[in-house]
Amino acid sequence: MNVTVDLPQAVVFTPVARIYGEPLETLPQDLYIPPDALAIMLDAFEGPLDLLLYLIRKANVDILDIPMAPLTRQYLDYIESMRASNLELAADYLVMAAMLIEIKSRMLLPRPKAGAADEAEDPRAELVRRLMEYEQMKIAALRLNELPQAERDFFWVETLVEKSLYIRMPEVSLDDLREAWMAVVRQANLNKHHKIGREELSVREHMGIILRLLRSRRGFVQFETMFDPQMGVAGLVVHFLAMLELAREKLVEFTQTEAFQPIYVRVHQGGNEPSQESA
């Protein structure tokens, strides 16, 4: 004889809470919940002027013509509800309430006649001025808050950029070349001899001398060392013209290490040098 026995299914236990990881089956009987634990303020204002501005915009009235009676009534109702929960927070609002009551009482006083010499000022003028300034500052703050802000709307990204530096040599200007030439002339005048004679000088010959000298030194040669004071003024002039002709034909080039530094000469890199025989 076969007998079937139905076993009870396992009861799924759902804890009402967990304290330090341990499940809690029922709430303790001595659990105390403060009455104001769930108090919620739906409207939060940043100060008395913010509350006044909210009430004015909600009533859709002109800020230059504020109806003091209903505005003061609504303001006092809000202050009364605030005092029940937080008396310290309502202190600044109570000062504004006293100002509203004062303005309302001044408006109830009889006004001077139309023919008075000086017209009495509107009691609401100072309040309107403060409200307009506060509204402008609040609008400006909202516009600033709408601008993109780091760590809120975007994040900074840093990346490593490798740069290869190319040192460019300063170009030799005509003024620099003229100053160097004048220095050579002044040096030649110190070694000038009074000789009268006739000498035929060839620019092409001096071009060959310059090229042979530059090829023998294989690199940069200081400009002043290219001139021998023993040549005399005429020889130096021809030698300088030969150097300018070589530069014009892109056979030699001038350079400097830095601005206002000595000038150097070398064979033009990539230039077509004439052979020694043709020179």
C-alpha positions in Angstrom: 0.0 0.0 0.0 1.5 3.3 -1.1 0.9 6.4 1.1 1.6 9.9 -0.2 2.4 12.6 2.4 2.3 16.3 1.4 5.1 18.2 3.1 4.5 21.9 4.0 6.2 24.3 1.7 8.9 26.6 3.0 7.6 29.9 4.2 9.4 32.9 2.5 10.4 35.3 5.3 10.7 39.0 4.3 12.3 41.2 7.0 10.8 44.6 7.7 14.3 46.1 8.1 17.9 45.2 8.6 20.1 46.5 11.5 23.8 46.0 11.1 23.1 43.3 8.5 20.7 41.3 10.7 17.1 40.9 9.5 14.4 42.3 11.8 11.1 40.4 11.8 8.8 42.9 13.5 9.2 46.5 14.6 10.1 47.0 18.3 7.3 48.1 20.5 9.3 50.9 22.1 10.3 52.5 18.8 9.8 56.3 19.0 9.2 58.4 15.9 9.2 62.2 16.4 6.1 63.9 15.2 8.0 66.3 12.9 10.2 63.5 11.4 8.3 63.7 8.1 7.7 67.4 8.0 8.1 68.6 4.4 8.2 72.2 3.2 7.1 72.3 -0.4 8.3 75.9 -1.0 11.8 76.8 0.1 12.9 80.5 -0.1 16.3 82.1 0.2 15.1 85.0 2.4 12.3 87.5 3.0 12.7 89.2 -0.4 12.6 85.9 -2.2 9.3 85.1 -0.5 7.8 88.6 -1.3 8.9 88.3 -4.9 7.3 84.8 -5.1 4.0 86.1 -3.8 4.0 89.1 -6.2 4.8 86.9 -9.2 2.2 84.3 -8.2 -0.5 87.0 -7.9 0.6 88.4 -11.3 0.6 92.0 -10.1 2.7 95.0 -11.1 5.8 95.3 -8.8 5.5 99.1 -9.1 2.0 99.0 -7.7 1.9 96.4 -5.0 -1.4 95.8 -3.2 -0.1 95.8 0.4 -3.2 94.4 2.1 -3.4 91.0 0.4 0.4 90.7 0.1 0.8 91.3 3.9 -2.0 88.8 4.6 -0.4 86.1 2.6 3.0 86.8 4.0 1.8 86.6 7.6 0.1 83.3 6.9 3.4 81.9 5.6 5.2 83.2 8.6 2.7 81.6 11.0 3.2 78.2 9.4 7.0 78.7 9.6 7.0 79.7 13.2 5.3 76.4 14.2 8.3 74.4 12.9 11.3 76.6 13.1 11.3 79.8 15.2 14.9 80.7 14.5 14.4 80.5 10.8 11.4 82.9 10.9 13.3 85.7 12.7 14.4 87.5 9.4 10.9 87.0 8.0 9.3 88.6 11.1 11.4 91.7 10.5 10.1 91.9 6.9 6.5 91.4 8.2 6.9 94.4 10.6 8.1 96.5 7.6 5.1 95.4 5.6 2.7 96.3 8.4 4.4 99.7 8.7 4.1 100.4 5.0 0.4 99.4 5.1 -0.2 101.7 8.1 1.5 104.7 6.4 -0.6 104.2 3.3 -3.7 104.4 5.5 -2.8 107.9 6.7 -4.4 110.8 4.9 -2.4 112.2 2.0 -1.6 115.9 1.6 -3.7 118.0 -0.7 -2.9 118.2 -4.4 -1.6 121.8 -4.1 1.2 121.0 -1.6 4.7 122.3 -2.4 6.5 119.0 -2.2 4.6 115.7 -3.0 4.9 113.0 -0.3 7.0 110.0 -1.3 5.2 106.6 -1.8 5.8 104.4 1.3 6.3 101.4 -1.0 9.2 103.1 -3.0 12.1 101.7 -0.8 10.5 98.2 -0.8 10.0 98.3 -4.6 13.6 99.3 -5.1 15.0 96.5 -3.0 12.7 93.9 -4.8 13.8 95.1 -8.2 17.5 94.9 -7.3 17.0 91.4 -5.8 15.2 90.2 -8.9 18.0 91.4 -11.2 20.6 89.7 -9.0 18.5 86.5 -9.0 18.2 86.5 -12.8 21.9 87.1 -13.2 22.7 84.2 -10.8 20.4 81.9 -12.8 22.1 82.9 -16.1 25.5 82.2 -14.5 24.3 78.9 -13.3 23.2 77.9 -16.8 26.8 78.4 -18.1 28.8 75.2 -18.5 30.7 74.4 -15.3 33.7 72.1 -14.8 33.0 68.8 -13.0 29.3 69.4 -13.5 28.7 69.7 -17.3 32.1 68.7 -18.5 35.3 67.2 -17.2 38.9 68.3 -17.9 41.0 65.9 -20.0 44.8 66.0 -19.9 46.9 64.5 -22.6 50.6 64.4 -23.4 51.6 66.2 -26.5 55.2 65.7 -27.7 56.7 68.6 -29.6 59.8 68.4 -31.7 61.6 71.8 -31.5 63.3 73.1 -34.6 65.9 75.7 -33.8 65.8 78.2 -36.6 68.9 80.3 -37.0 68.3 84.1 -37.2 68.6 85.6 -40.6 71.4 88.0 -41.4 70.0 91.4 -42.4 71.6 94.0 -44.6 72.2 96.2 -41.6 74.1 93.4 -39.8 76.2 92.8 -43.0 76.9 96.5 -43.3 78.1 96.8 -39.7 80.4 93.8 -40.1 81.8 95.3 -43.3 82.4 98.7 -41.6 84.3 96.9 -38.8 86.6 95.3 -41.5 87.2 98.7 -43.1 88.0 100.4 -39.8 90.5 97.6 -39.1 92.0 98.1 -42.6 92.5 101.8 -42.0 94.7 101.1 -39.0 97.1 99.1 -41.3 97.0 101.5 -44.2 100.2 102.3 -46.0 100.8 105.2 -48.3 101.8 103.5 -51.5 101.0 104.6 -55.0 100.7 101.9 -57.6 98.4 100.3 -60.1 96.9 97.0 -59.4 94.4 95.1 -61.4 91.9 93.1 -59.2 89.5 90.5 -60.4 86.2 89.8 -58.7 86.1 86.3 -60.2 89.6 85.5 -58.9 88.6 86.5 -55.4 85.4 84.4 -55.7 87.7 81.4 -56.3 89.9 82.4 -53.3 86.9 82.5 -51.0 85.5 79.1 -52.2 88.9 77.4 -51.7 89.2 78.9 -48.2 85.7 77.7 -47.2 86.2 74.2 -48.6 89.5 73.9 -46.8 88.0 74.8 -43.4 84.9 72.6 -44.0 82.3 74.5 -41.9 81.5 77.9 -40.6 84.1 80.7 -40.9 83.8 84.0 -39.1 83.1 86.8 -41.4 86.0 89.0 -40.2 88.6 86.3 -40.7 87.8 86.1 -44.4 89.5 89.5 -44.9 93.2 90.1 -44.8 94.0 93.7 -43.8 97.2 93.5 -45.9 95.0 93.5 -49.0 94.4 97.2 -48.6 91.2 99.0 -49.0 90.9 98.3 -52.8 91.6 94.6 -52.2 89.1 94.4 -49.4 86.4 96.1 -51.5 86.9 93.6 -54.3 87.0 90.7 -51.9 83.7 91.9 -50.3 82.1 92.3 -53.8 83.2 88.7 -54.6 81.6 87.5 -51.4 78.3 89.3 -52.3 78.4 87.8 -55.8 78.8 84.3 -54.4 75.8 85.0 -52.1 73.8 86.2 -55.0 74.6 83.0 -56.9 73.7 81.0 -53.8 77.2 79.5 -53.5 77.8 80.8 -50.0 75.4 81.7 -47.1 75.6 83.9 -44.1 74.3 83.0 -40.6 74.4 83.8 -36.9 74.0 81.7 -33.8 71.9 84.4 -32.1 70.7 87.9 -32.9 73.4 90.6 -32.7 76.1 88.0 -32.6 79.1 87.5 -35.0 78.3 86.6 -38.6 79.6 83.3 -40.0 80.1 82.3 -43.7 79.9 78.8 -45.2 79.4 77.1 -48.5 75.7 77.0 -49.4 74.2 73.7 -48.5 73.0 72.1 -51.7 74.5 74.9 -53.9 76.3 74.2 -57.1 79.9 75.0 -56.3 82.2 75.8 -59.2 85.3 73.6 -59.5 88.7 74.9 -58.6 89.8 75.0 -62.3 86.8 77.1 -63.3 87.3 79.4 -60.3 
